[in-house]
Amino acid sequence: MIGIKSIASYVPAEGLDNYAQGAKFGKDQDFIFGKIGSTFLPRKGAGQETSDLCVEAVKALFAGNPALDPVSIDVVIVVTQNGDAEGLPHTAAIVQHKLGLPTHIAAFDISLGCSGYVYGLYAMKGFMEAAGLKNGLLITADPYSKIVDPEDRNTTMLFGDAATVTWMGEGGHWQLGKSLFGTDGAGAEFLRTTDGKFFMNGRQVYNFALVKVPAHLQQLLDASQLQAKDIDLYCLHQGSAAIVDAVSQRFEGGDPKRFVKDMAETGNTVSSSIPLLLEKHVMGSQHKRVALSGFGVGLSWGSAIIERLD
């Protein structure tokens, strides 16, 4: 069975003081920390591309897992909607070359945003099992600094740049359980780019998350024949502190303390937010069962349960 074996990440050291950004737009520190949830937003260097962030995350994975031979990698999937240059060729091919990985591997991108990690886990698992592959790298990197307008108060205080990589293979300690997915393209206008600039209708996105995510988590539990108390941690996409708080309070039977909120030093890192939580709070822990839920641009959402093997 293909499961999660390890997770590594790369978060740029340089970035923006979000309190200073807030002052520019008349927002006080209570608003920045309490509603947005991020005091610092990492930013890629001017000379860094999306593929460079991916490469740094993979290097960290190899450094932390000496037994993983780069020659043994069979597939690379990159989840991004802001790839290198204008998105052609696909970023996964560029990553393969920069890392010097063998040319017999499969490498492709998945164009999804905040739901992309959950989709990517199951796309990777299905692809690997269907093709009989042993080692895969699921990479997330979606640097919104490439598209966010620094003068847009609705977006510039939210997003941080980061990349993660999840090593998936046979004998992974964390196995993928039930999953549910959804799409509503009627909400496409709420999160979009126009002429290379990002636009977000924050109120509509907040309402979407508040209505959709708690119900989706309950549907997932019902499909898994579980109750809320059977989940040790809930790792939601870190859209903002306000969204995570609202979802945890709306979810009936759930303990808000089990909803991880950890975005102060990263911001909303799009498809990287969930694996950043898993790397820090789940890998190497004694937790048995963890629920994931990603939601955003599309509109798109995906929820899943992962379980640790004893």
C-alpha positions as CSV (number, residue, x, y, z in Angstrom):
1,M,0.0,0.0,0.0
2,I,1.3,3.4,-1.0
3,G,1.3,5.8,2.0
4,I,3.1,8.9,3.4
5,K,6.7,8.2,4.5
6,S,8.1,11.7,5.2
7,I,7.5,15.4,4.6
8,A,10.0,18.2,4.2
9,S,9.7,21.9,3.4
10,Y,11.4,25.1,2.4
11,V,10.2,28.4,3.8
12,P,12.2,31.5,2.6
13,A,13.9,33.3,5.5
14,E,13.2,36.7,4.0
15,G,9.8,38.3,4.0
16,L,7.4,41.0,5.1
17,D,6.5,42.3,8.6
18,N,2.7,42.0,8.5
19,Y,2.3,44.4,11.3
20,A,4.0,47.0,9.2
21,Q,1.8,46.1,6.3
22,G,-1.3,46.4,8.5
23,A,-0.3,49.8,9.7
24,K,-0.1,50.9,6.0
25,F,-3.7,50.0,5.6
26,G,-5.0,51.2,9.0
27,K,-5.2,47.7,10.5
28,D,-4.0,47.3,14.1
29,Q,-2.1,44.4,15.6
30,D,-5.2,42.7,17.1
31,F,-6.7,42.5,13.6
32,I,-3.5,41.2,12.0
33,F,-2.9,38.4,14.6
34,G,-6.6,37.7,15.5
35,K,-8.2,37.8,12.1
36,I,-5.5,37.2,9.5
37,G,-3.3,35.2,11.9
38,S,0.1,36.0,10.3
39,T,2.7,38.3,11.7
40,F,5.3,37.5,9.0
41,L,5.0,36.5,5.4
42,P,7.9,34.7,3.8
43,R,8.8,35.8,0.3
44,K,10.9,34.1,-2.4
45,G,13.9,36.0,-3.6
46,A,13.7,38.1,-6.8
47,G,15.9,35.6,-8.6
48,Q,14.0,32.5,-7.4
49,E,11.4,30.7,-9.4
50,T,8.7,28.3,-8.3
51,S,11.0,25.3,-9.3
52,D,13.7,26.7,-7.1
53,L,11.4,26.5,-4.1
54,C,10.6,22.9,-5.0
55,V,14.2,22.0,-5.3
56,E,15.1,23.4,-1.9
57,A,12.2,21.4,-0.3
58,V,13.4,18.2,-2.0
59,K,17.0,18.8,-0.9
60,A,15.7,19.0,2.7
61,L,13.9,15.7,2.2
62,F,16.9,13.9,0.9
63,A,19.1,15.4,3.7
64,G,16.6,14.1,6.3
65,N,16.2,10.7,4.7
66,P,19.7,9.4,3.7
67,A,18.2,6.0,2.7
68,L,16.2,7.6,0.0
69,D,18.2,7.4,-3.2
70,P,17.3,10.0,-5.9
71,V,17.8,7.3,-8.5
72,S,14.9,5.4,-6.9
73,I,12.3,8.2,-7.6
74,D,9.7,7.0,-10.1
75,V,7.3,10.0,-10.2
76,V,7.3,13.7,-9.4
77,I,4.0,15.7,-9.2
78,V,4.1,19.4,-8.6
79,V,0.9,21.1,-7.3
80,T,0.9,24.7,-8.5
81,Q,-1.0,27.4,-10.4
82,N,2.0,29.7,-10.5
83,G,4.7,27.7,-12.1
84,D,7.9,28.9,-13.7
85,A,7.7,31.7,-16.2
86,E,4.4,31.5,-18.0
87,G,3.7,27.9,-17.0
88,L,5.1,26.2,-20.1
89,P,6.9,23.8,-19.8
90,H,5.4,22.2,-16.7
91,T,7.3,22.9,-13.5
92,A,7.7,19.2,-12.6
93,A,9.9,18.7,-15.7
94,I,12.1,21.7,-14.7
95,V,12.4,20.3,-11.1
96,Q,13.4,16.9,-12.5
97,H,16.2,18.5,-14.5
98,K,17.4,20.8,-11.7
99,L,17.6,17.9,-9.3
100,G,19.3,15.6,-11.7
101,L,16.6,12.9,-11.3
102,P,16.6,10.0,-13.8
103,T,14.8,10.6,-17.1
104,H,12.7,7.4,-16.7
105,I,10.5,9.1,-14.2
106,A,6.9,10.5,-14.8
107,A,6.7,14.2,-14.0
108,F,3.6,16.4,-14.3
109,D,1.8,19.3,-12.7
110,I,-1.6,19.5,-11.0
111,S,-3.2,22.9,-11.5
112,L,-5.1,23.4,-8.2
113,G,-4.8,25.9,-5.4
114,C,-5.7,25.5,-1.7
115,S,-7.4,22.1,-2.2
116,G,-4.4,20.8,-4.2
117,Y,-2.6,18.8,-1.5
118,V,-5.5,16.6,-0.7
119,Y,-6.2,16.0,-4.4
120,G,-2.5,15.4,-5.0
121,L,-2.2,12.7,-2.3
122,Y,-4.9,10.6,-4.0
123,A,-3.7,11.4,-7.5
124,M,-0.2,10.2,-6.5
125,K,-1.5,7.1,-4.7
126,G,-3.7,6.1,-7.6
127,F,-1.1,6.7,-10.2
128,M,1.6,4.8,-8.3
129,E,-0.5,1.8,-7.6
130,A,-1.8,1.6,-11.1
131,A,1.6,1.8,-12.6
132,G,3.4,-0.3,-10.0
133,L,5.7,2.5,-8.8
134,K,7.6,2.5,-5.5
135,N,8.7,6.1,-4.7
136,G,7.0,9.3,-5.5
137,L,7.5,13.0,-4.6
138,L,4.4,15.1,-4.2
139,I,5.6,18.7,-4.3
140,T,3.6,21.9,-3.5
141,A,4.7,25.4,-4.4
142,D,2.5,28.2,-5.3
143,P,4.2,31.6,-4.6
144,Y,1.4,34.1,-4.7
145,S,4.0,36.9,-4.4
146,K,4.1,36.5,-8.2
147,I,0.5,37.6,-8.6
148,V,-0.6,39.5,-5.5
149,D,-0.8,43.3,-5.8
150,P,1.1,44.8,-2.9
151,E,-1.4,47.7,-2.9
152,D,-4.4,45.4,-2.5
153,R,-5.4,45.4,1.2
154,N,-7.6,42.3,0.6
155,T,-4.8,40.0,-0.4
156,T,-1.3,41.4,0.3
157,M,-1.5,40.7,4.1
158,L,-2.6,37.1,3.6
159,F,-0.2,35.1,1.5
160,G,3.3,33.7,2.1
161,D,5.6,31.7,-0.2
162,A,6.7,28.2,0.7
163,A,7.2,24.7,-0.8
164,T,6.8,21.2,0.6
165,V,7.5,17.7,-0.6
166,T,5.8,14.5,0.6
167,W,7.6,11.2,0.0
168,M,5.0,8.6,-0.8
169,G,5.9,4.9,-1.1
170,E,5.3,1.4,-0.1
171,G,5.2,0.9,3.7
172,G,4.4,4.5,4.5
173,H,3.6,5.0,8.2
174,W,0.6,7.1,7.3
175,Q,-2.0,5.5,5.1
176,L,-4.7,7.3,3.2
177,G,-8.3,6.6,4.3
178,K,-11.6,7.9,3.1
179,S,-11.8,11.0,1.0
180,L,-14.4,13.3,-0.5
181,F,-14.1,16.0,-3.1
182,G,-16.1,18.8,-4.6
183,T,-16.1,21.6,-7.2
184,D,-18.4,24.5,-7.9
185,G,-17.2,26.5,-10.9
186,A,-20.0,29.0,-10.4
187,G,-17.8,30.5,-7.7
188,A,-14.8,30.9,-10.0
189,E,-15.2,34.7,-10.0
190,F,-14.4,34.9,-6.3
191,L,-10.8,33.9,-6.7
192,R,-9.1,34.6,-10.0
193,T,-6.3,36.3,-11.9
194,T,-6.8,39.0,-14.5
195,D,-3.9,40.4,-16.5
196,G,-1.5,38.6,-14.1
197,K,-3.0,40.2,-10.9
198,F,-4.9,38.2,-8.2
199,F,-8.4,39.1,-7.1
200,M,-10.3,37.7,-4.1
201,N,-13.7,38.4,-2.8
202,G,-12.9,37.8,0.8
203,R,-16.5,37.8,2.1
204,Q,-17.7,35.2,-0.5
205,V,-14.7,33.0,0.2
206,Y,-15.3,33.2,4.0
207,N,-19.0,32.3,3.5
208,F,-18.1,29.4,1.2
209,A,-15.7,28.0,3.8
210,L,-18.1,28.4,6.7
211,V,-20.9,26.7,4.9
212,K,-19.1,24.0,3.0
213,V,-16.2,22.8,5.1
214,P,-17.9,21.8,8.4
215,A,-20.6,19.9,6.5
216,H,-18.0,18.2,4.3
217,L,-16.0,17.1,7.3
218,Q,-19.2,15.6,8.8
219,Q,-19.9,13.8,5.5
220,L,-16.4,12.4,5.6
221,L,-16.8,11.1,9.2
222,D,-20.2,9.5,8.3
223,A,-18.6,7.8,5.3
224,S,-15.8,6.6,7.5
225,Q,-18.2,5.4,10.2
226,L,-16.4,7.7,12.7
227,Q,-17.4,10.4,15.2
228,A,-15.7,13.7,15.7
229,K,-14.0,12.5,18.9
230,D,-12.3,9.7,16.9
231,I,-10.1,12.3,15.1
232,D,-7.0,13.4,17.0
233,L,-6.3,16.5,14.9
234,Y,-8.0,18.5,12.2
235,C,-5.5,20.0,9.7
236,L,-7.4,22.5,7.7
237,H,-6.0,24.8,4.9
238,Q,-4.7,27.9,6.8
239,G,-6.7,30.5,4.8
240,S,-6.8,32.8,7.7
241,A,-7.2,32.7,11.5
242,A,-10.8,33.9,11.1
243,I,-11.6,31.0,8.7
244,V,-10.0,28.3,10.9
245,D,-11.7,29.6,14.0
246,A,-15.1,29.9,12.3
247,V,-15.0,26.4,10.9
248,S,-13.9,24.8,14.2
249,Q,-16.7,26.6,16.0
250,R,-19.3,25.6,13.4
251,F,-18.3,21.9,13.3
252,E,-20.7,20.1,15.6
253,G,-19.2,17.7,18.1
254,G,-15.7,18.8,17.3
255,D,-13.2,20.2,19.9
256,P,-11.9,23.5,18.6
257,K,-8.6,22.7,20.4
258,R,-8.1,19.8,17.9
259,F,-8.1,22.2,15.0
260,V,-4.5,23.2,14.3
261,K,-3.9,26.9,13.7
262,D,-0.3,27.6,12.9
263,M,0.2,30.3,10.3
264,A,1.9,33.2,12.2
265,E,5.2,32.8,10.5
266,T,4.1,31.5,7.1
267,G,0.7,33.1,6.2
268,N,-1.6,31.4,3.7
269,T,0.8,29.2,1.6
270,V,-2.0,27.9,-0.6
271,S,-1.4,24.2,-1.4
272,S,1.6,24.0,1.1
273,S,-0.4,24.9,4.2
274,I,-1.7,21.4,5.0
275,P,1.6,19.6,4.5
276,L,3.4,22.3,6.6
277,L,1.0,21.4,9.4
278,L,1.6,17.7,8.9
279,E,5.4,18.1,8.9
280,K,5.3,20.0,12.2
281,H,2.4,18.5,14.1
282,V,1.8,15.0,12.8
283,M,4.9,13.4,11.4
284,G,6.7,11.6,14.3
285,S,3.7,12.1,16.6
286,Q,1.7,9.5,18.4
287,H,-1.6,10.7,16.8
288,K,-3.5,7.9,15.3
289,R,-6.1,9.5,13.0
290,V,-6.0,13.0,11.4
291,A,-8.5,14.8,9.2
292,L,-7.4,17.1,6.3
293,S,-9.5,19.6,4.4
294,G,-8.4,22.0,1.7
295,F,-10.7,24.5,0.1
296,G,-10.4,27.6,-2.1
297,V,-9.9,28.7,-5.7
298,G,-12.2,26.9,-8.2
299,L,-14.2,26.8,-6.1
300,S,-12.7,23.5,-5.1
301,W,-12.6,21.5,-1.9
302,G,-11.2,18.1,-0.7
303,S,-11.2,16.4,2.6
304,A,-9.6,13.1,3.8
305,I,-8.6,11.1,6.7
306,I,-5.1,9.7,7.2
307,E,-4.3,6.9,9.7
308,R,-1.0,6.0,11.3
309,L,0.1,2.3,11.2
310,D,1.2,0.9,14.6
